[in-house]
Amino acid sequence: MSDTQETREPNAAVRPDYAQYVVCAVMVIVGAFLIYDGVSMPGGYAEVDPVGPRLFPIAIGVGLLVMAVVLAIAIPRGLRGEADAGEDIDPDMPSDWRTVGLLVGLFVLLIVLVQPLGWAIAGALFFAGCATVLGSRHYVRNIAIGAVLALGSFYAFYSGLGIPLPAGILDGIL
């Protein structure tokens, strides 16, 4: 065998990664929940859209179930995704759990604050906080962009889909 030939036979069996079945199970649970939630959603939200808000959770749920089946078939065959050659990460570096924890904390804070403050304020703080946690040090710009995103999504849901988001302390102003 020369130096240019691989030492492994091309048809050698690759051991399947059975831990991926956990991903399949999560996909099935989330997909089934989305379908159930979409089907049981009361009507009358969308006044201007004939499709209504039920379509998206049902479509995403069905997509998750289909992808779970495809993944479950691919796992025992030993099929794996191709590594991205453009990634500039070091696989030997430890995980940054501080950043993950801060992002989860911001999400929990959003859940807690969205009712009393409203989506426009809570969403702006959430977007600005996420940008800051992920490394942006332009605090005023983070808040400005967060406010534009929050107000844009507020009016997109309200005017575009007919779904009111909580206005909170800005009720009557927005």
N, C-alpha and C positions, 0 to 999 in steps of 0.2 A: 504494500500500500504506500503510495507516495504521500508527500507532505500536503499536497493540494486536495487529496481526497479526505472526506470526513471519516472519522473513526467510528461513527454510529451508522448502522445500516439504515437505508432510507425507509424501509417498511417496519422498523422497530416500533413496537407498541409504546405509545406515550401514556403514562398513567393519568387517568382523568382526575380533574380537580373537583372532588365531591363536595367541597365547601361551597361551591357555586349553587348547590341545591338550596342553600339558605336564601340566596338572592332570588331563586325561582319562587320559593315560598312567600317571601316578602312581596314580590311582584303579583302573585296570585291574590294575596290578602288585600293589598292596596287596590288592585284592579276590581276585585269583587265588591269592595267597599264603595268604590267610585260608581260602579254600575248600580248598586243598591241605592246609593244616595241620589244618583241622577234620576232613577225611576221613581223613587218615593218623594222627590222634590215637588212641593205644591206649585200649581200653575199660577199664572197671573203676574209674574215678575216682569216679563218682557212685554212692554206695551207697543214697542215700535219694531220689534224683530220677530218675524214669523217662525224662525227656527227655535228661539227660546234658549234659556240657559241650560236646559237638560242635555242638549246635544254634546257639549264638550266633556262633561264628566263621563258620560256613557262612552263616547268615542275613545277617550284616553284609557278608560277601564278595559274596553275590548282590546285596545292596542297592547296594554300591559299583559293581558291574559295570553294573547297570541305570542308575544315575545317570550313569555315564561315557557310556553310549550316549545318554541323554537330552541330556547336555551336548554331546556330539559332534554331535548333530543340530541343536542350538540355535545353535552357534557360527557356521556358515556363513550362517545366516539373519539374523545380526546381532542376535539377541536378547540382552539384557543384563538383569541383575537391577536392580530398582528401588532407588535410593539410599535409605537409611534416614534419614528426616527428623529422627529423634530423636538422632542421633549428635552428641555434643558434642566432636568431635575437630577438630583443625586439620590439614587435609591438607598444609599447607605446612611443618609441623614435621618435623624429621628423625626417623628411626626410633630407638628406644631400644635399641640393640644391647647395651648393658651389661646391661639387665634380661633380654633374651633369652639372652645368654651365661650369666648367673647361673642362670637356670632350667634351661638345658641342662646346666650343671655339676652342679646339684642332682640332676637325673635320672640322670646318669652315676654320681654318688656313691651314689644309691639302688641302682643295679644292682650296684655293687661291694660295698656293705655289707649287702645283703639276706641273703646266705648266712651270713656270720659273725655278724652281730648279730641276724638274724631280722627278720621283717616288722614285728612290733610296734614295735621300736625304730627300725629304719630308716625305716619308714613315718611314724612320729611325727616324726622329724627332718625328713623330706622335706616333709610337710605344713606344719610350723612354718617351715621354711626358705622355702618358696614364699610363704607368707603374709607373711613378713618382707620378702622381695625385692619383693613387689607392694605394699608400702607400710605394712603394719601394724607399729606400734611397741609393741604389747602383747606382749612376748616370753613372759611366763609364760602368758598366755592362749593364745598361738599354740601353745606346747608342749602345754598341756592339751587344746586342741581337736584337735591332731594326734594325741595319744595316744588320745583317744576314737575318732577316725576310724580309726586304725590297728587298735586292738583290735576295734572294731565290724566292720570289714571282714575281720579275721582270723577271727573267730567266724562271720561270715556265710558265708565260703567254707568253713570247716571243718564247721560244723554244718548250714548250709543246703544247700550243694552237695556236701558230702563231699570237698572238695578241700583237702588240707592245704597251708598256706603254711609256709615255713621259720620255725621257732621260734627258731633260733640259740641265743644264750646263755640264753634263757628256756625252753629245752627241759626239760620236766618240771614247769614252773611253770604254763605256759599249757595 
